[in-house]
Amino acid sequence: MAIPSALRPVAPVAADRLLATPGRAPARRNALLELADGTITAVTDTEPLTADVGGPGTLVLPGLTNAHDHGRSLKRLAYGATDAALEIWLPQLGVTHPAVDPYTIHAVAFARMARSGITSVVHCHVPQRWDRIVEEAKKTCRAARDVGIRLAFVVPLRDINLLGYGDPERILEHADAGDRETIRARWGAAPPPLDAQFAFVDAVATACESDTVQVQFGPYGDAFASRQILERVADKSAASGRRVHMHCLETRLQREWVDASYQRYYVAYLDRIGFLSERLTLAHGVWLRPDECKILADRGVTVSVNTSSNLRRRSGLAPVADFVTKDVPIAIGLDGSALDDDDDMLRELRLTYLLHAGTALDEVLNPERVVTAACAQGACSATGRRGYGELAPGHPADLVVLD
């Protein structure tokens, strides 16, 4: 059971075993956490171990963060978007996903996340209709508040590569003449002008931001956001302090497109325009090179590792060994694509650890780094605030109770 401080719990929580700083200190026995106004006020020893929440046989640890998601609560097979390479899967998703009330679909997703121990989520919104994005945002944020989780609402910004990686007219040349208009209408409809998209960021922030909801700039990805978007976001983020979240080098084909478009200096370009900073989280990063990881580390950029999603989209395995050796801050995200579409964050942590722990006696990714990614660094990516990932007086009362 996840208990986010967004719910403002006031009853004490009793822990048979308390992992106050997982990976860095042993479990504490028979601890009582006293809470007030979403903050831990005291941690004391208690005998006998009684409280309305927790008790004998329970393990209490810091709340987990889903550092990259889209809030898709429907099972993929229910609407025909079967697992495939991203470049095939996205067009499937665009035409098969049914229109569902944003409050309903996101309330289900967020509630499932909370059941798996998630207390914060970075939600990259995919508009059903651009002209209703503010209303969709209001419903999504209300769903998060009703469930009781913290939410980073990422407003999408996109203007290129609507049909594929390159000139849409050249792509359409490969389709039968009779199908071109249908393809153009179904997948190639232009999003609103950039001024309108940036205005959505301000409008959503005005309507939705609170102590538990933060709005972020969301250039949709290196292959979907032009230089104009990237440079405007860099300037606006630096001026306002607003965080930025972007898909980055998720697939091999995106790597090829970026290398051709930026002469293999894409990350260096992002650095030159001031896009890279501690305010930025990049999702996936599967095809980042070691030299690029060093630049990201120097700038304090977080990378969200999305293991299940990468497997299901045939994107490959993220270079976590490079992230670790170059000291890139990492978080962990489900990307709305947990292995069984169940938003099981604890299994995602186990899977990420097992795939990247190393071979034989050579350790690459240790349990401490995984838990720090899920608890502390992930929450920083979602909120921009420190203090998460440790259950101590004065820290947020975001915690998980396991029986």
N, C-alpha and C positions, 0 to 999 in steps of 0.2 A: 504494500500500500504506500503510495506517495502522499506525503503531506506537504504541499507547497505553502510557503508563508503567505501567498496570495489569499489563502483561505482564512488567514488570521486566527489560527488555533490558539486557544487560551488554556486548555487543559494540559497538565504536565504529561510528558511522554516518558514511560519507563522502559529502559533497555536492559535486557538480560546481559547482552554484550553490545557495547557502543564502539563503533569504528569512527571515532571523531575525525581522524586524519588517515583514511585508508592508504595503506602502502608505506606510511611513514611512522606509524606508532602501533603498538599492539592494541588489541581490543581491551576496553575497560569493562569490568564486571559491575552489575547492579548500579547503573547510573540513572539519575532522574534529570530530564531536561525541562526546565521551567521556561515558559514562553509568554511573551506579551507583545501585542501589536506587530506580529510577524518577525520578531527578533528573539533569539535565545538570550534569556536574562541570567540564567545560572545553570551550571551542571554540577550536581552533587551526588554523593553516595546515598543509597537508600536501602534500608532493610526494614520490613519485608518489601519485596518488589511488587508494589501495587500501584495501579493508575488506570484511568479510563482507556488510555491508548498504550499499547505495548504490553509489557509484563513478562512473566516467565517464558522462556523459549523463543524470545524475539531478538533479532539483530537490527540495530538502527545504524544507518549510515547516511552521508550527505545525499541530497537529491541529485538525480541525473539530468543531463541536458541533451536533448536531441538537436544537434547543431546544424542540421540541414534537412528540411522536409517540405512537403507540398500539401499535407493534410488530406491525402486521398484515402478515405476509409472504405471505399468499395473494393471488393475482391476483383483482381484483374480479369479472372476467367468469367466473372459475371457479365462483363461487357465486351469480351473478345480481344482485349489488349494482351496477347500472350507474350511471354518473355522473348526478346529478340535484341539485336544490336540497336543502340539508341536511335540511329538514323532511320530505322524501320519502325521502331516502337513509338516514337513521338508522333508520326503521322497517324498510326493506328489510334493512339490515345485521342488525338484531336477530333476524330470523326466518330469514335465509338463510345466515348465517355458520356453518359447521359447528363442532362441538365438537372442538377439537384440543388435544393435550397442550400445556400452556403452555410447558414447556421446549422442545419441538420448534419450535413456531411462532415463539417469540421468539429462539431460537438462530439460526434461518434469517434473521430480520429483522436481528438485530444483526450477524451475519456479513456480510450484504450491505451494511450501513452501513459497517462497517470497511473493506470493499473500496473504498468510495468516499471514504475519508479521514476518516470520523467516528471520533473517539476518546471522545466523551462523548455521552450521549443523555438527554433528559428523557422518561421513559416514563409516560404517563398511562394507568393500568391500567383496563381495562374487564373487570369480573369475569364469568367464565362462570357462577359460582355464588357468591353472597355468603357462604354458610356455609363456603366453601372458600378465601376470599380469602387467608388467611395461607399456605396450602399453594401456591396459585398464585403468590404473591409469592416464596416460596422458590425455586420452579422458575424463575421469570423472572430473579431475581437470580443464580442459579447459571448460567443461560445467558449472562448478561452477563459473569460472571467467566470462564467457559470461553472465550468469544470474546476477552475481554481488554479490554473497554471500560468506562469509568466509567458509572454509572447513577444517575440521580435517579428513584426509584420514587415516583410520585404516587398516593396512596391516595384514591380517589374518595369524595366526600361529596355526597349528593343526596337531596332529599325533596319536590320539587314538580314540577308539569307533566310527569307521566309519559306522558300521551297527547298533549299539545299545550300550547299556551300558554293556560292557563286552567283552569277547573273541568272535571274529567274527565267529570262527569255531563252537563254541558251539551254537551260535545263528542260524547258518545255519543248524544245526542238526534238527531244528524244521520245516524246509522247505522241500518240496518234493525234492527227489534226482534230478529229472529232472530240477528243477528250480534253483538249487544252483549256478551254474555257471553264469546264467543270473543275479541273485541277486548280486553275487560278482562283476561282471563286471559293473553293473549299479550303485550300491551304495557303493561298497567297494574298489574302486580304491584308492591306496595309494597316498597321496600327496607327493611332492618332499621331499628329505632329509632335515633335520632341518637346516643344514648349508646353503642350497640353499634358504630356506624360510627366514632366517635371512638376507641373501644377498639381497633378494627382498626389505627388509625394507630400506637398504642403497641405492639401485638403485632407488626406488621410491622417496626417499628424494632428491637424487641428481637431478632427472629429474623434480620434481614437486614443491618442497618447494619454497615459496615466502612469501611476506608480508601478503597474504590472504590465503595461503594453508600451513597447518602443517601436518606432517606425524607422526603417532603414532604406537607403538607396539600393536598388537591385538591378544593375546592368545584367541582362539575362545570361550573358556568357561571352567568352572571347570571340566566338563565331557568330554572335547574334547582336552585338552592340558595337556601333561604329566608333571611330576615334572621337567623333564629336561628343557622343555620350560619355565616353571614358574621361575625356578632358573636362567636361562640365561637372561630372560627378567628383572628380579629384578636387576641383576648385570649391565646389559647394560643401563637400565634406570637410575640407580644411577650414573653411570659413565658419561652419556651423557646429562642427564636432559630431555630426550625424554619422553613424556607422554605415558601412558598405558591405554587401554580401553578393558574391558573383560565382557562377559556375566557371570552372577553369580547366581547360585541357582534359576533359573527361574521356575523350575517345581518340583513337589513333588518327582517324580522319580529321578531327579538329586540330590535332597537332600538325598534320600536313597542311591544312588550310592556313593556320597561323604562321607557320614557317614560310609559306609562299607569300603571305600578305605583309609580313613584318621582317622579312629577310632573316629569320631565325633570331631576331632580337626583341621578341614580344615582351618578355618580362623586363628587359632593360628599358624598353619604351615606357612601360607602366611606371617604372621607377623614375624615369626622366620627367614625366608629367606630374609627379607627386601623387600618383594613385596608391602606391604602396605605403601602408602605415599600420600602426597598431589598431586602427579603427576598421581594418579590412579583414574579412574572412573569405577565403577561396574554397569552394566546394569541389571535391573530387581530387584534382591535381594528379590524376593517374599518370599523365605523360609529361610531368615536369622533369627537367634534367637536373643533375647535381649542381651545376653552376647557378641555375635559377633558384634552387632551394637555398643556396647560400645567400642570395640577394633577399629572398623572403625572410630568412632568419634575421638578417641585419636590420630589416625594417620592422620586425615584430609582427609580421603577417601570420594569421592563424590559417591552417588548412584543415577543413573538415573531411575526415576519412569516412567514406560511405561504402563499406565492404560488401554488404549484401546487394546493394543496388549495382555496384560495379560488376558483380558476378552475373546478375540477372540481365544486365544490359550488354554483356560481353565486352566490357570496356577494359578489362585487365585488372591487375592488382596495383594499388597505389605504391609508390616507392617509399614505404614507411622507413626502411633502413636509412635512406637519404635524409628523411625528415629528422630521424633521431640523431644521426651523426652530425648533421648540419645545425641541429638544435632549433628546428622549426616548431613553433607551438602547434600542437594538434588537438582537434576536437573530434567527436564522433557523431555521425548523423545516420538516420534511417532512410532518408530521401523518399519516404512513402513507399519503400520497396523492401521491407523486411522479408526474409526468406519465405515465410508462410503468410505474408500480408497481415501479420498480427501485431506489428509495432512492439515486438519483444526486445526491449533495449538490453536487458541482461544477456540474452543470447547473442546480440550483436557485439557486445563487449567480448564475450568468450570467443566468438568467431574471429574477430579482429586480432585478438591476442594469439590464437592458435595459428593463424596464417602468417603472422609477422613476428612470432617470438624468436625465430632463428632455427638453426639446424644443429643437431648434436649438442655440444656444450657451448656453442657460440650464441650468446644471448644478444638479441637485437632489441626487441620490445619487451619490457618487463611489466609485471602487473601494476606496479606503482604508476608507470607512465600511462597505462590504459585508464586507470581510475582517475588520475589527474585530468586526463583528456575529457572524460565523461562528466566529471563533477565540477572542477574548477575552471579549466580552460574553456569548456563548452559554455558554461554560464557567462563567462566574460565575453565570449563571442555573441551571446544572445543579448546581454544587458550592457556590456561595456563597463561593468562594475566588478571590483574585486571583493573578496570576502566569502565567496562561495567555495564549496569543497572542503569545508572544515566546520565541525559542529562545536562551537565554543561561544562563551558569552560575548554579546555584541555582534555576532554573525547572523545572517538571515536564517530563519527557521524553516529552511527547505530541507526536508529529510525523508528518508524511506524507512518503513518498518517492515521487516521480513519475519515471517513466522518460521 
